[in-house]
Amino acid sequence: MTSQTDENYKRLFAAIYRQAVADDIREVRKQVYKMLSLRKISDREIHRYLDRKEKEIVDQVRQDVYEEALDYGPGTRKMQIGHIDSLVARLVDEYIWG
């Protein structure tokens, strides 16, 4: 392969990674919002909480997507769901229990 082809693959992988991170962050926020809404927490308070946790969410999702990319295969989707569910559960528990 040419170095240009290698560079194109790197760019493609980076774009896929960025999109996966953005999608998973959106999903985590959506699920946390839903879980806290069911507990009658106000929209304003949920948004404030998610904003305070943004860096933590982004850092964890980046790490999780990287791990999923390294172990890419038939079980990747299941791994992704597990990562998202785990992060959502932790964030909801932290909100409720402090």
N, CA, C and O atoms as a DFTB+ gen file, in Angstrom:
392 C
 N C O
     1  1       0.827      -1.183       0.000
     2  2       0.000       0.000       0.000
     3  2       0.872       1.247       0.000
     4  3       1.988       1.260       0.519
     5  1       0.342       2.252      -0.578
     6  2       1.068       3.515      -0.604
     7  2       0.870       4.244       0.713
     8  3      -0.048       3.945       1.476
     9  1       1.733       5.189       0.960
    10  2       1.593       5.967       2.186
    11  2       0.302       6.795       2.153
    12  3      -0.282       7.066       3.202
    13  1      -0.145       7.194       0.964
    14  2      -1.410       7.930       0.838
    15  2      -2.583       7.041       1.241
    16  3      -3.503       7.497       1.920
    17  1      -2.553       5.791       0.830
    18  2      -3.610       4.846       1.208
    19  2      -3.602       4.634       2.713
    20  3      -4.660       4.609       3.341
    21  1      -2.425       4.481       3.293
    22  2      -2.315       4.332       4.749
    23  2      -2.902       5.550       5.460
    24  3      -3.623       5.422       6.450
    25  1      -2.584       6.715       4.945
    26  2      -3.096       7.951       5.544
    27  2      -4.623       8.013       5.430
    28  3      -5.298       8.451       6.361
    29  1      -5.153       7.582       4.313
    30  2      -6.606       7.569       4.134
    31  2      -7.280       6.613       5.117
    32  3      -8.338       6.927       5.661
    33  1      -6.674       5.453       5.346
    34  2      -7.225       4.510       6.324
    35  2      -7.171       5.087       7.734
    36  3      -8.106       4.901       8.514
    37  1      -6.106       5.774       8.065
    38  2      -6.001       6.404       9.380
    39  2      -7.096       7.452       9.562
    40  3      -7.721       7.528      10.620
    41  1      -7.321       8.239       8.551
    42  2      -8.367       9.269       8.614
    43  2      -9.756       8.637       8.737
    44  3     -10.604       9.106       9.497
    45  1      -9.966       7.573       7.980
    46  2     -11.244       6.872       8.043
    47  2     -11.473       6.296       9.436
    48  3     -12.555       6.451      10.003
    49  1     -10.462       5.632       9.988
    50  2     -10.577       5.072      11.329
    51  2     -10.841       6.171      12.355
    52  3     -11.675       6.000      13.244
    53  1     -10.144       7.285      12.237
    54  2     -10.336       8.401      13.171
    55  2     -11.757       8.951      13.075
    56  3     -12.366       9.279      14.094
    57  1     -12.282       9.052      11.868
    58  2     -13.647       9.554      11.687
    59  2     -14.664       8.579      12.289
    60  3     -15.628       9.003      12.926
    61  1     -14.453       7.303      12.093
    62  2     -15.349       6.293      12.666
    63  2     -15.291       6.342      14.187
    64  3     -16.321       6.253      14.855
    65  1     -14.096       6.481      14.729
    66  2     -13.917       6.567      16.182
    67  2     -14.651       7.791      16.738
    68  3     -15.392       7.678      17.714
    69  1     -14.448       8.948      16.126
    70  2     -15.108      10.179      16.591
    71  2     -16.629      10.047      16.560
    72  3     -17.318      10.486      17.480
    73  1     -17.142       9.440      15.495
    74  2     -18.596       9.270      15.380
    75  2     -19.112       8.284      16.421
    76  3     -20.171       8.506      17.009
    77  1     -18.381       7.204      16.655
    78  2     -18.789       6.226      17.671
    79  2     -18.813       6.868      19.054
    80  3     -19.736       6.633      19.835
    81  1     -17.808       7.671      19.355
    82  2     -17.761       8.371      20.644
    83  2     -18.956       9.319      20.769
    84  3     -19.632       9.326      21.797
    85  1     -19.217      10.105      19.747
    86  2     -20.337      11.053      19.784
    87  2     -21.668      10.322      19.960
    88  3     -22.514      10.751      20.745
    89  1     -21.851       9.231      19.240
    90  2     -23.092       8.455      19.339
    91  2     -23.272       7.873      20.736
    92  3     -24.369       7.917      21.294
    93  1     -22.201       7.329      21.298
    94  2     -22.293       6.712      22.622
    95  2     -22.513       7.758      23.716
    96  3     -23.252       7.510      24.668
    97  1     -21.885       8.912      23.588
    98  2     -22.105       9.989      24.557
    99  2     -23.583      10.399      24.529
   100  3     -24.214      10.560      25.574
   101  1     -24.106      10.561      23.348
   102  2     -25.521      10.932      23.199
   103  2     -26.417       9.870      23.840
   104  3     -27.393      10.206      24.511
   105  1     -26.092       8.602      23.639
   106  2     -26.890       7.508      24.207
   107  2     -26.799       7.476      25.728
   108  3     -27.808       7.265      26.401
   109  1     -25.615       7.680      26.274
   110  2     -25.446       7.716      27.726
   111  2     -26.277       8.848      28.323
   112  3     -27.010       8.641      29.290
   113  1     -26.165      10.028      27.754
   114  2     -26.916      11.185      28.259
   115  2     -28.425      10.923      28.183
   116  3     -29.163      11.236      29.116
   117  1     -28.870      10.352      27.073
   118  2     -30.293      10.068      26.880
   119  2     -30.801       9.079      27.936
   120  3     -31.872       9.270      28.511
   121  1     -30.031       8.038      28.180
   122  2     -30.468       7.026      29.144
   123  2     -30.431       7.552      30.579
   124  3     -31.331       7.261      31.366
   125  1     -29.407       8.318      30.921
   126  2     -29.341       8.909      32.260
   127  2     -30.532       9.847      32.445
   128  3     -31.186       9.828      33.488
   129  1     -30.809      10.655      31.447
   130  2     -31.936      11.576      31.502
   131  2     -33.238      10.808      31.743
   132  3     -34.043      11.180      32.596
   133  1     -33.426       9.747      30.989
   134  2     -34.645       8.943      31.116
   135  2     -34.770       8.347      32.516
   136  3     -35.836       8.413      33.128
   137  1     -33.686       7.768      33.019
   138  2     -33.721       7.123      34.339
   139  2     -33.996       8.134      35.446
   140  3     -34.766       7.850      36.364
   141  1     -33.383       9.297      35.371
   142  2     -33.603      10.299      36.410
   143  2     -34.982      10.950      36.271
   144  3     -35.590      11.318      37.275
   145  1     -35.473      11.093      35.059
   146  2     -36.820      11.624      34.847
   147  2     -37.870      10.715      35.472
   148  3     -38.857      11.185      36.039
   149  1     -37.646       9.405      35.363
   150  2     -38.577       8.448      35.965
   151  2     -38.619       8.589      37.487
   152  3     -39.598       8.200      38.124
   153  1     -37.561       9.141      38.059
   154  2     -37.499       9.364      39.508
   155  2     -37.972      10.765      39.883
   156  3     -37.779      11.228      41.007
   157  1     -38.603      11.431      38.902
   158  2     -39.197      12.757      39.120
   159  2     -38.168      13.857      39.415
   160  3     -38.472      14.830      40.104
   161  1     -36.950      13.691      38.887
   162  2     -35.939      14.736      38.987
   163  2     -36.252      15.763      37.895
   164  3     -36.598      15.384      36.776
   165  1     -36.136      17.034      38.202
   166  2     -36.484      18.081      37.236
   167  2     -35.525      18.076      36.043
   168  3     -34.360      17.694      36.159
   169  1     -36.043      18.506      34.910
   170  2     -35.226      18.596      33.694
   171  2     -33.995      19.456      33.938
   172  3     -32.883      19.109      33.537
   173  1     -34.214      20.578      34.599
   174  2     -33.118      21.513      34.866
   175  2     -32.010      20.852      35.685
   176  3     -30.827      20.991      35.373
   177  1     -32.404      20.135      36.728
   178  2     -31.430      19.468      37.590
   179  2     -30.690      18.362      36.842
   180  3     -29.485      18.192      37.026
   181  1     -31.387      17.622      36.015
   182  2     -30.748      16.556      35.224
   183  2     -29.730      17.159      34.271
   184  3     -28.611      16.657      34.165
   185  1     -30.098      18.223      33.578
   186  2     -29.162      18.865      32.642
   187  2     -27.942      19.420      33.377
   188  3     -26.817      19.320      32.888
   189  1     -28.168      19.998      34.537
   190  2     -27.048      20.506      35.341
   191  2     -26.108      19.370      35.732
   192  3     -24.887      19.497      35.638
   193  1     -26.689      18.271      36.168
   194  2     -25.888      17.104      36.563
   195  2     -25.086      16.567      35.369
   196  3     -23.888      16.312      35.486
   197  1     -25.745      16.400      34.239
   198  2     -25.053      15.887      33.052
   199  2     -23.952      16.842      32.597
   200  3     -22.895      16.396      32.152
   201  1     -24.184      18.129      32.702
   202  2     -23.145      19.104      32.349
   203  2     -21.943      18.982      33.286
   204  3     -20.797      19.057      32.843
   205  1     -22.206      18.793      34.585
   206  2     -21.103      18.618      35.551
   207  2     -20.315      17.342      35.275
   208  3     -19.112      17.290      35.532
   209  1     -20.971      16.330      34.762
   210  2     -20.344      15.031      34.517
   211  2     -19.809      14.879      33.094
   212  3     -19.311      13.811      32.736
   213  1     -19.903      15.921      32.285
   214  2     -19.543      15.826      30.864
   215  2     -18.130      15.294      30.640
   216  3     -17.939      14.372      29.847
   217  1     -17.154      15.849      31.316
   218  2     -15.775      15.404      31.108
   219  2     -15.617      13.928      31.475
   220  3     -14.964      13.170      30.758
   221  1     -16.205      13.537      32.570
   222  2     -16.143      12.138      33.002
   223  2     -16.812      11.217      31.978
   224  3     -16.297      10.141      31.672
   225  1     -17.950      11.642      31.457
   226  2     -18.653      10.846      30.446
   227  2     -17.801      10.719      29.192
   228  3     -17.621       9.619      28.669
   229  1     -17.281      11.830      28.716
   230  2     -16.469      11.821      27.495
   231  2     -15.235      10.936      27.681
   232  3     -14.930      10.113      26.818
   233  1     -14.532      11.098      28.784
   234  2     -13.319      10.306      29.019
   235  2     -13.626       8.808      29.061
   236  3     -12.903       8.002      28.474
   237  1     -14.706       8.444      29.762
   238  2     -15.044       7.023      29.874
   239  2     -15.492       6.444      28.537
   240  3     -15.107       5.331      28.178
   241  1     -16.304       7.198      27.804
   242  2     -16.772       6.718      26.500
   243  2     -15.599       6.568      25.530
   244  3     -15.540       5.592      24.782
   245  1     -14.681       7.509      25.535
   246  2     -13.503       7.387      24.667
   247  2     -12.724       6.108      24.971
   248  3     -12.324       5.380      24.063
   249  1     -12.519       5.851      26.253
   250  2     -11.803       4.636      26.660
   251  2     -12.571       3.384      26.225
   252  3     -11.981       2.428      25.722
   253  1     -13.873       3.401      26.423
   254  2     -14.690       2.239      26.061
   255  2     -14.681       1.988      24.560
   256  3     -14.548       0.842      24.129
   257  1     -14.821       3.038      23.758
   258  2     -14.824       2.869      22.298
   259  2     -13.460       2.376      21.821
   260  3     -13.383       1.557      20.905
   261  1     -12.395       2.866      22.431
   262  2     -11.052       2.387      22.092
   263  2     -10.939       0.894      22.373
   264  3     -10.423       0.138      21.549
   265  1     -11.424       0.473      23.541
   266  2     -11.387      -0.946      23.901
   267  2     -12.221      -1.778      22.920
   268  3     -11.808      -2.863      22.510
   269  1     -13.381      -1.268      22.554
   270  2     -14.232      -1.972      21.588
   271  2     -13.537      -2.105      20.235
   272  3     -13.658      -3.133      19.570
   273  1     -12.813      -1.069      19.832
   274  2     -12.100      -1.110      18.552
   275  2     -10.982      -2.149      18.589
   276  3     -10.745      -2.849      17.605
   277  1     -10.300      -2.246      19.723
   278  2      -9.221      -3.228      19.847
   279  2      -9.743      -4.657      19.796
   280  3      -9.087      -5.550      19.260
   281  1     -10.929      -4.864      20.358
   282  2     -11.520      -6.204      20.415
   283  2     -12.611      -6.389      19.376
   284  3     -13.506      -7.214      19.562
   285  1     -12.552      -5.634      18.284
   286  2     -13.614      -5.654      17.283
   287  2     -13.856      -7.072      16.779
   288  3     -12.926      -7.816      16.468
   289  1     -15.129      -7.415      16.711
   290  2     -15.525      -8.728      16.221
   291  2     -17.004      -8.937      16.479
   292  3     -17.749      -7.979      16.684
   293  1     -17.426     -10.194      16.469
   294  2     -18.855     -10.487      16.625
   295  2     -19.455     -10.000      17.957
   296  3     -20.653      -9.725      18.021
   297  1     -18.657      -9.891      18.995
   298  2     -19.176      -9.485      20.295
   299  2     -19.083      -7.995      20.582
   300  3     -19.371      -7.560      21.697
   301  1     -18.685      -7.209      19.587
   302  2     -18.456      -5.781      19.806
   303  2     -19.725      -5.048      20.223
   304  3     -19.683      -4.220      21.133
   305  1     -20.831      -5.328      19.588
   306  2     -22.085      -4.631      19.919
   307  2     -22.499      -4.942      21.356
   308  3     -22.936      -4.053      22.088
   309  1     -22.360      -6.194      21.753
   310  2     -22.693      -6.584      23.125
   311  2     -21.779      -5.859      24.121
   312  3     -22.230      -5.415      25.177
   313  1     -20.508      -5.745      23.777
   314  2     -19.552      -5.031      24.619
   315  2     -19.948      -3.557      24.725
   316  3     -19.903      -2.976      25.809
   317  1     -20.335      -2.958      23.602
   318  2     -20.745      -1.557      23.586
   319  2     -21.957      -1.341      24.494
   320  3     -21.974      -0.403      25.291
   321  1     -22.947      -2.186      24.381
   322  2     -24.145      -2.075      25.216
   323  2     -23.779      -2.214      26.689
   324  3     -24.297      -1.482      27.533
   325  1     -22.894      -3.145      26.995
   326  2     -22.447      -3.326      28.374
   327  2     -21.741      -2.099      28.920
   328  3     -21.970      -1.701      30.062
   329  1     -20.879      -1.498      28.104
   330  2     -20.183      -0.280      28.529
   331  2     -21.163       0.855      28.796
   332  3     -21.070       1.539      29.815
   333  1     -22.095       1.049      27.881
   334  2     -23.074       2.126      28.045
   335  2     -23.924       1.876      29.281
   336  3     -24.112       2.780      30.096
   337  1     -24.440       0.661      29.429
   338  2     -25.284       0.332      30.587
   339  2     -24.537       0.530      31.897
   340  3     -25.099       1.039      32.867
   341  1     -23.293       0.134      31.926
   342  2     -22.484       0.270      33.138
   343  2     -22.276       1.735      33.507
   344  3     -22.408       2.110      34.672
   345  1     -21.954       2.557      32.523
   346  2     -21.740       3.977      32.773
   347  2     -23.044       4.655      33.207
   348  3     -23.043       5.469      34.130
   349  1     -24.136       4.325      32.555
   350  2     -25.433       4.902      32.924
   351  2     -25.775       4.529      34.360
   352  3     -26.168       5.389      35.148
   353  1     -25.631       3.264      34.703
   354  2     -25.949       2.810      36.065
   355  2     -25.090       3.537      37.093
   356  3     -25.586       3.946      38.143
   357  1     -23.810       3.696      36.795
   358  2     -22.914       4.380      37.725
   359  2     -23.313       5.840      37.913
   360  3     -23.341       6.340      39.038
   361  1     -23.620       6.518      36.814
   362  2     -24.002       7.930      36.891
   363  2     -25.322       8.115      37.647
   364  3     -25.457       9.037      38.451
   365  1     -26.275       7.250      37.390
   366  2     -27.560       7.345      38.092
   367  2     -27.355       7.075      39.580
   368  3     -27.882       7.797      40.427
   369  1     -26.588       6.031      39.892
   370  2     -26.299       5.730      41.308
   371  2     -25.584       6.888      41.999
   372  3     -25.910       7.225      43.137
   373  1     -24.613       7.499      41.323
   374  2     -23.898       8.627      41.900
   375  2     -24.836       9.789      42.174
   376  3     -24.703      10.471      43.191
   377  1     -25.786      10.020      41.273
   378  2     -26.733      11.108      41.496
   379  2     -27.621      10.807      42.713
   380  3     -27.814      11.655      43.584
   381  1     -28.145       9.598      42.749
   382  2     -29.089       9.237      43.793
   383  2     -28.435       9.095      45.157
   384  3     -28.961       9.580      46.159
   385  1     -27.286       8.427      45.194
   386  2     -26.648       8.107      46.474
   387  2     -25.514       9.058      46.848
   388  3     -24.977       9.002      47.954
   389  1     -25.161       9.933      45.903
   390  2     -24.110      10.921      46.209
   391  2     -22.770      10.466      45.967
   392  3     -21.815      11.211      46.189
